[in-house]
Amino acid sequence: MPNIITSAEVKAWCRIDDDADDAVLDLLIETAQEQAAAYTNTVLDAATCPSGIKQAVAVFVADLYANREGQMVGTQTFYRLLNQHRLTVL
């Protein structure tokens, strides 16, 4: 799945100025996108992805990056941003 946000966008959101953690950020972007796609029951496409989903992914990546011990604090924001895009599976 192609990334819906770039590592440059994530670095701007997280205020990261160097390239030392680029590989980590790429992995976190993939992880956040997988979570967003699973939660919304949608296939994410960079060309048509709503800004709310992109923002949710950025928030999730920032949270994973800052809280590597697993003590996430941005989970509520992530799901709140995704709720309006969630498709119900019957």
N, C-alpha and C positions, 0 to 999 in steps of 0.2 A: 504494500500500500504506500503510495507516495505521500510525503509529509504535507499536511495542510498548513503548517507554519514552518518557517525556516529557522535554522539555528541562530541566524542573525536577529530575527524577531525575538526569539527567546532570550538571547544575550542582552538585547536592549531592555526587555521586560525585567530581567533579573539583575540588570546593571553589572554585567560581566564585561570587562574590558580586554581580556586576553583570550588566547586560543587554547590554553592548556587543557580545558575540559570539554573540547568540542565533541570528542567521541562519546563522553558521558552524556552530554546534552542530546546528541542524536539518539542514543538508546532511550533516554527519558522521554523524548518526543514520541518515539514509536510506542512506548509503553502507555503514555497518556492517550494517544490516539486510539489504541486498542481498547482502552477502558471506555473512552467516549463512544466509540462505535458500538461496543457491546451494550452499554447502558441505554443508548438511544435506539438500538436495533436498526441502525442505518449503515450504509457504506459511505465513508467519508471521501469526498472528492475535493481537491484543492480549488478547482475552478468554481464550484457551486456551494462550497461549505459556508454556512451562515457565520457571521462574525461572533455570535455568542458561543458557538462550538469552538472556534479558534481561540477565543478568550479563555474558555474553560480549559483547553489543552495547555495554554500558556500558564495559567494559574496552577494547574496540576504539576507541570514540569518544574516551576519555581518552588513549589512545596516539596517535591521529591528531592530536588537539588539541595535545598536549604536544610532539609530534615532527613538526612541519609540514614539516621538510626531507626527510621520508621515511625516517628512521632509526628505524623502529619497534622497540620492545623487548617489547611485550606480545603478539606474534603467537602464541607458544607457549601462553599462557594462553587466548587466544581459541579456538584449535583444541581445546585440552584440554577446555574447557567445552562445546564443541559436539559432540565425538566421540560421546558417548553418545546424542545426538539425531539422528545422521546416518542417513539411509535409503540403503540400497544400491540403485542403479539397475541392473537386469539387462538 
